[in-house]
Amino acid sequence: MELFSEYFKKDHVLSRIDARVKLLVALALLGMVLSYRGFLFPIVITLLCFFFSVKMKVPLRIFILRFSEPLFIVAIMIFLKFFFTGTEALFSIKLMGIDFVGHRDGLLEGLMIGSRIMGAVSIVAIVGFSTPFTEFMAGLSWLRVPKGFVEILMFAYRYIFVLFDDANVIYSAQKNRLGYSNMRRGLSSFGVLAGSLTLKAFDHSQNTTVAMVQRGYDGNIPLLKHKSFKFSEVAVSFAFLALMGCLWGL
C-alpha cells in the first residue's frame, strides 16, 4: 500500500503547481527527450528528476520499485545492441561454442536509446510523485482525454485498495493453513489467490455499475472541474521550457 501513498506528494513546490501545467511541461519535455540525438539532454533530465525526488523525500523503496523495470529493460536492450548489432568490433569472446562480439557503435546506440528511456520514465515518475491522483485525472480531462478512459482509471484506482484488502485476507487464510509450506503448495495457493481476485474484480465492477445507474450517474464527475491558471506558474513553466529548449538545441 505504501506504493500508492500520497503523503510525500504534499508540502512541496511541485505539488502546489497546477496539474495541467505539469502535464503540459511533461509532454513538452517528453518530446524533447525522445527527439534528442545524444546523451546530454536525457541524462540532465534524469538527474533533475532524481534531484526533485530527493527533495520531495520519496521513500527509497518506492523509488526502486518505480525504476527497477525500466532499468532492467535498458540493461537487456544495451546487451542486445552491444553484442548483436554494429560493425566496429571491440572484442570477441567464446562461451559454450558461441562467439560473442562486442561492437562499439552498437554500445553507443544502446546507451543512447537507454538514456532516452530513463529520461522519459523519470519525467513520468516525477509527475506521478508530485501530483495527487484526482488532480492528475482532472488534468487529463482538461487535455480532452476520452471521458470513458478517465472514468475507468478512477474506478480502477479506487478498487486497487479494495482488491489489496481482499488479497491480504485470502493470503493470510492460506498462510495459516500452511498453503505456502513448499513450492508446490505455494504455486497452487497463488493460483487460487489470483483466480479469487479475478472473480472479486468482476463482482465489484458489476456492483459498482448497478449502484451508479440506480443513483442516476450521467458521466459528469465533480472532481474533474478545474480552476483558472495562475500567471506565475505559467510564466515559470515557460521560462523552464525555454531553458530546456536551449539545452536541447546544443
Number of C-alpha atoms within 10 A of each C-alpha: 8 9 11 12 11 15 11 17 20 15 11 14 12 18 18 13 18 20 25 20 17 22 19 14 19 18 15 14 22 21 12 22 25 16 11 17 14 17 17 15 24 28 18 15 22 20 15 16 20 18 13 17 20 13 11 20 13 19 13 11 10 15 16 11 11 15 14 12 11 16 16 11 14 20 15 14 17 21 17 15 22 24 19 15 19 17 12 13 15 12 11 11 10 9 7 5 7 8 11 14 19 23 21 19 17 22 23 17 19 22 21 19 21 23 24 27 19 22 27 22 18 24 23 16 18 22 20 14 26 26 25 18 17 14 17 21 22 20 23 19 19 14 12 9 13 10 14 10 12 18 16 11 13 14 12 14 14 11 14 14 13 14 16 13 13 17 17 12 12 18 18 13 12 19 14 10 10 13 19 17 12 9 10 11 14 16 13 12 19 17 12 15 17 13 12 14 17 13 10 16 18 11 11 15 14 11 11 13 11 11 12 12 10 9 8 8 11 8 10 10 11 8 10 16 12 15 6 6 12 11 9 10 15 16 11 11 17 14 12 13 18 12 11 17 15 10 13 19 9 8
